[in-house]
Structure formats: C-alpha cells, structure tokens
Amino acid sequence: MGAIKTEAIILKKMNFRETSVLIDMLSPELGKLRGVLKGVRVERSKISPLTFTPGVHIQVKVYPKVSSDIALVSSPSLLNFFEIHKRPHNTVWYIILNLVNKFIPEREKAQEVFNLLLKTGRILKMVDSPEVVLVGFKIKFVKILGYGIEIGKCVSCGRDGKYYFFSGKLGGLLCENCKGKDVNSVSINQNIISIMRFLDKIPFEKITNIKKIPLKILEKINYFVNITLHYHTHERKIWWENEKDIFG
C-alpha cells in the first residue's frame, strides 16, 4: 500500500531502538495509530525533534502495514506548535493527550475528536483557568465517544426530578425512583447539574468567555465524567489519580 499524506496530532512519543522513535498520533482520516520514525535521533537528521513532540500538529506520510500494529511514518512537517508554556496549562494539555490516547479505538476515523483537540490546543494558551478547559473537553469527549452524559433528565425513565443521583455505568442522571438501577450511583446537587448542562451546551470555542467556576465544583464534575469513562475501561486502578493536583 502506498503512502497516505495526512494531518496528525502527536499524543505520545517513545524512544525506539538506538536512533528511532515510536509515536502515537491521531489522524482525522486514519484515526489513532502508532508509527515509527526511523533514524531521527541522530545528529545528522534533517527532521526537527519538534515535529515529533507530544501535542504538536503535523503533516506526515503514513505507510500502513497490514501485518503489523506499527506503521512506518516519514517526512513530518510542523503545522502548529501551540506554545503552552504555563505549567498548569501544559499539565492539562498532557492529561488530555493521554486521555485521547487511552480511549480512542485504533484505526477508526476520528474527525470530531481531532477537531476538538485542535481547538483545545489553541484555547489553552488563551485562558486563565485550564481546569475549565479540562472539564469542558471531557464533557464533549464523552459525548463523541457515545458514553453519555445525559444531564437533562433521568437516563432510565426519562422523567424530570427534584433530586438526582449520578450513574457512571448508565452515563447520566437517575431520579429518586430509578436510583436502584445502579447501586453505585452517587448524589449530585442541582448547582452542579446546572453547570454541567451549561458546559454541555456551550460551543467549545466559547469556553474562553467563562470568567470563573469554583474549583471545587469543577473537581466534582471532573469526578462524574471520570467515573463514566472508567466504566468503559477494563482497569481496576483509578487511572485519574494524576489529576488530583489540578484542582488545588
């Protein structure tokens, strides 16, 4: 099969053998894939290390291999380097890159997630609160994956209620009558539901207009989204422990 020229965002980079690197990347047409860039870790290499740094937006040639999980990639050229220098913003960016790498299936078209990542890279360097971007991204991301989140009404019976519980398993709110549908559901107050609904409805690029959401509320929303994602993993461990310092 011949080379496919595509855009991609680098999700992860690992040194490979003596002179090469493995990169996990997200392409709108090819989805998530792992590729090898050969001979780029030598002094005479004409390929800048910046073009295979996690978080950059590149154009690259991909040579898919039918019999291998690793594709050959070549000729990366830089399209966007987002210059996210502030430490909390950069930490959020890497959390988001790892999240995409963890949950996007291999080799499936990923145009929506790709576009969302591009917006995130551009927005992060503009906002004062990277925590809002993290939580807002996750809410959009979970919806694209098809895991929920239903926060307009009870996900089980479809009725409005005065008091709600949140189910990561079912991906949304449960009313008092339906809370038994998930024994692990947890109570959620109306204030948090209102902010979740707001973040769900607002176009992601408008998140820069948000002045302030208390960190304690963002932390709680982040937890609800995480338990929704966690239900769709096969891991027993709490994979989001590295996020606990984000919310102070």
N, C-alpha and C positions, 0 to 999 in steps of 0.2 A: 504494500500500500504506500502511495506517495505521501509527501509532506502535506500537512494541513497547517495553514497560517491562521493563527488565532490570537485574540487578546487573552490575557490571564492575570489574575492577582495571585501573588505568591502567598501561600498560607504557612508554609514551614520549610526550613532548609536544614539538611543534614550533610555533613562531610561524608564522602563515599570513596573508599579506597584511598590511594595516595594523592590523586590530582583532580578528582571529580566531586560533584555534589548531587545529592538527590533533592528534588523539590516537589512538595505537594502544592498543587496550584488549582485554581478554579477558573474554568473557561466557560463562557456562556453557551457555546455550541457543544463542547466535549464534556462538560461537567467537571467533577473533581477527578484529578488523575495524578499519579506520581510519575515523574520523569527524571532522567539522568542527563546532566550537563557534563560532558566529558572534557577533561583537560583544562578546566577553568581555574584551578588552584595552582597555577604555575606563574612565575614572574613574567614570562613572555606572552601570557594570554592577552588577547585583544578584547576580551569580554570583561567589562567592569563588574566588580563584586556587587555594586549597587543593583544591577539588573537581576540578581537572584537573592535579594534581601527580603525577608518576610514583610508583607504589607505593600510592596510596590506593584504598580500596574504596568505590565509589559506587553509587547507583541512578540510572539515566538513561533517557531516552526516545530510541529509535533509529528513524529513518525510513529504511529501506533503499531504495537506488536500484538498480533493475535494470540500468540502462545505465552505471553508474559504479562505480569501485572505492572511492569515498568515500561514506559515509553521512552524513546530517545527524543530529546529536545535540543534545539540548536538555535543560533542566531537571535538571542533575546535582545530586544531594544526597549529602552525605557520610554514609557508614555506618561506616567505620573509618579512622582515621589511626593508623598503628602506632607512631609516635614512636620510631623507631630512630635515636638520636642519636649513639651511639659511632661513630667513624669507620670502623673495620674492619667493624663490623656493617652500617653503611649501604652501604659499598662492596660487600659480599657481596650485599645486597638488590638493588642496581642490576645487578650481574652476573647474578643470577637473573632479573630482569625482562627484561634484554636477551636472555638465553638462551631464554626462553619466546617472546619476540617473533621470534627468529631461526628457531626450529624448529617452532613450531605452524603447521599449514596454515591458510590463510584460510577463514573461514566454515564451519568444521566444529565440531560440538558438542564442548565441552571441559570437561565437568563435573569429571572426575578431576583435571585439571591446575589448574583453578580452585580446587578444594578444597585441593589441595596448596599452592598459592600463599597461600591464606588462612592455613593452618597455619604456613607459613614466616614470614609477617609477624608472627604472634603469638609464635612461638618465638624469633625472632632477638633480640628485646629482653630475653629471659629468660636467655640462655645466656652463658657466659664464652668459649666457643670458637665463633665464627662459621664457622670453617673446617670444623668437623664438620657444621654445617648445610648449607654449600655442597655438600660431597661427598655427604652423605646425600640431599639434594634431587636431585642429579644421578642417583644410582643409581635412585631412584624414578621420576624423569622419563624416563630412557631406557627403563625397563620399560613405562611407559604408552605411549610412542611406538612400542613394538614392536620396538626395535632390539636387544634383549637385556636384561641381560647374563647369560649362562649361566656361573655360577661354582660349580656343584655337581659338574660332570663335564665330560668333553671334549665340546665343542659339535659335533664332527664324528662321532665313533664312539660317543659315549655311555658310554665306559668311565671308571672311576676310574684315576688315575695317581699316581705318586710325584712326578714333575716335570712342570711345566706351562709352557706359553707362552700369551701373551695375544694374541688377534686382534681388532683393532678392526673389520676387514672382516666377520668372521663373528660378532662380538658375544659373545665369551666365551673360555673356556679351550680350549687344544689340548694333547693329550698328546704325548709324545715321538714316537710313531708317526705322528701326524697334523700335526705342525708344518709339514710341507711344503705343507699346504693353503693356507697364507698365508705367502709368503716374507718378509713384513714383520712377522710375529709377533715378540713380544719376550718374554724370560723373565720369570717372575713367581714370587716365593717364597711358601711356604706361610703365612707370617705375614700377608702382605698379603691372600692369598686368604681367610684366616680372618676378618679384619676386614671385608673386603668382604661376606662371607656374613652376618656379624653385622648390618651396616648394611642389607643387603637384607631381612633377616627382621624386624628391629625395627620396630614401628609408628612412623611418623614423629614423632608427638607425644611419644613416649617418648625422643626424642633428647636431651631436656633432662636425662635421668638419666645421660648419659655424662660421666664425670669428666674423662678425659684420653685422647687418642690422639696420639701423637707427630706433629708437623707434617710430618716427612719421609715418614712412612707415608701421611698424608692427601694430601700432594703427589703421591705416586706413584699412589695410587688415582685422584686427580683426572685425572692424565695418561691412565690407562687408559680412563676414562669419556670423556674428551675425544676420544681417537682413535676411539672407537666412534661418537660423534656426528659427527666430522669426515668419516668415510666416507660419511655421508648428506648431505653438503653438496656444492655444486659449486665451492667455493672452493679455490684453491691456497694462499692465505696461511694462516698459523697465526692463527686468529681469537681464540685464548685467551691471547695474549701479555699482555693487561691483567690476567691473574690471577696473574702470576708473583710479585708482591709480597705476595700474600695469605698465603703460607706462609713468609714471612720470608727 
